[in-house]
Amino acid sequence: EMGAKNIGDIKEICDLVHPTIGIVTAVGEQHLESFKTIENVQRTKFELVDSLPENGLAVINDDFPFAASRKVDNVKALRYAVRAVANADYRVTSVVYDETGTSFSMQGPEGEFSFHTRLVGECNISNLMGAVIVALYLKVPVDKIQYAISKIEQVEHRLNLKRTPGGITIIDDAFNSNPTGSKMALDVLAGMTKGKRIVITPGMIELGDKQHEYNAELGRHIAASTDVAIIVGEYNRDAILEGLKSADMPEEKVKVVDSFKEAQVVLGSMVKPGDTVLYENDLPDTFK
């Protein structure tokens, strides 16, 4: 992974490791306090593609407009998408979530293939698509790709699906949160319909002057995807509540608490077997 918080960070890594294949998994509005604009995020992410040799391969996620719109002419490019499939070389044709994970099919020049993974969420399907494209490009047999995908372990705190002994499903997405990722997590929660759908979140941080706007939007997504919302802390409280109210979420379904400890007490008073609980983001002590 080539992470970045400033322009030039990815180029610096490429100058050290000289990749021949690069996957641009996303160009989203994250770390805006350092990048300032999404155009700067795009420029930095595509430092990877710009660094590839003439005989290399760029694999690009077209579900992000600032990835889809970026012209690539220095190297062969293959594009993929779960949603924005119009110009994609590879596209998802079906997705089914359940308590065991995700079954999905994708179609490309080589044909249509089906996979099952323990991972959940559009972001994970999207990342797997990028890996499948590279594997096919490298002539890995399809059955070996299918087997490998079925054995991938979930990553702690990144849409990590768990079942408690009491029959409660936990979706742990507490590592980090951004506008795109939070919506994907809520989409997974929305698909879990056997019991109540409960979200516990303090909202999102590091969004610069769009902090309030995006947390209000998070509130609207919560209202559309959940039965109960537990909002933690004061930092994003007003923005999230604004979004919940604008989407007509009943007040009795919204719980406001000051800490995660208090959130657990509230959760314990209502959760029952068959319910699903999403933990969306965590916050350091500096954000209360």
Phi, psi and omega in degrees: 000137176246096180270162182204149171233353181218154176303135178096347183298316183286321177302319180299318178293317180298325179295339179269318190256344177052063179293152175251341176232133179226139177245122173265101187279336183194151166226092185237175183273084181226150182056039182290342178294332176260321182281331180076311182226156177291334176298324176290325175298313179302311181303318183289315180300321183278002168300330176297309181297318181296338182270353184286148178287165184302327181264016181273192182218131172252131177243122194232133180275105183283357177291345176257117184307324182279358167264316181297326185276351183277115179291139177233116180228006180266352186199157176300135181233134173242131184247146181223161182198148169267322184247308185275073192271357189306316183247015184276141174284331179231137183217151175277136180252342176200148178217129176227123176262144167208188186290348178266349182136226186224135168251131180213156176237144176227147183240140178207190181302331182278349182127195180248134183228147180248147183220155169231136181224153175284348181282155176231159176101142180302325181297321179288320175300315180300314179296321177296322177302315178301318180293320179297318180299316178295318180298317177297318178301325180271009175068030174285131180301144185300320182296328177287325176295315180299318180296315181298317180295323181292340184259357182295129178277149176291152178263131181305132173069013176235087185048047181275115184268127181224155173239129178276159176302337180273007176084022178257135178267129178249129171251107184263103178237045190271353186295312183199162180213139175219170185304318181288313183296321181294322178295320178298317179298318179292328176296321176295314178302318181299332181280352180266100192245013183282334180213201177291147175250117187238133175244138174240119185206145169263004184088195187244152180235178178058043179246014175057222184284000176259010182307307183293315183303312184286330177284330172294320176296322175302317178301320179293320177295321178300315181299326182277346191242346190231166174259331180220135177240127175248111185261125188255131172082174184259342192303316180243010189303309184299319181294315181295316179298324176300315179294319178299316181295319181294336179263010173064036174285129182303137183301325182290347178266001181247124179244130180248124182228165183264344185209163176294328177299315178294323178299321180295324177295314179298316179300315181299335181280348186232337188288143181223162176306137182097344179284159176236133182240124176256123170263107184251100178080155174230163181226142173290169184297342181287345179244106183244000000 
